[in-house]
Amino acid sequence: MKIIIRTKNLELTASLKSFIEEKIGSLKKFINVLKKEEDKNTLAEVFFEIEKESKHHNKGEVFRSEARILLPSKKIMAESSGDDLLLTVVETKDKLQQEIKKYKEKTITKNRRSQRKNI
């Protein structure tokens, strides 16, 4: 799984980068089902964007995080915003995890349905 991190109006520090890679890297166990048998690498690419929104807000800073995962036949997106940067990263990861589980469930049931028709 390849993770690409992009920032806007914010500096990407080493600690922030490692935090994002740790949280998003934990999704790898959900994506492992989708890898090719002959290829050991997963087929997913993760594009993660974090930004500090403009200063038009009256109360403090507002952060937004967005993630896109490109899977073999689907593109999964999730985003979150709030006043705590690390919390928005965790919320985005949780939303991605739910979407990946739904995608996995659909592909498994689709394969089972096709196998039942063959019997």
Secondary structure as UniProt FT lines:
FT   STRAND          2..8
FT   HELIX           14..25
FT   TURN            26..27
FT   HELIX           28..31
FT   HELIX           32..34
FT   STRAND          45..52
FT   TURN            55..56
FT   STRAND          63..70
FT   STRAND          75..82
FT   HELIX           85..118
//
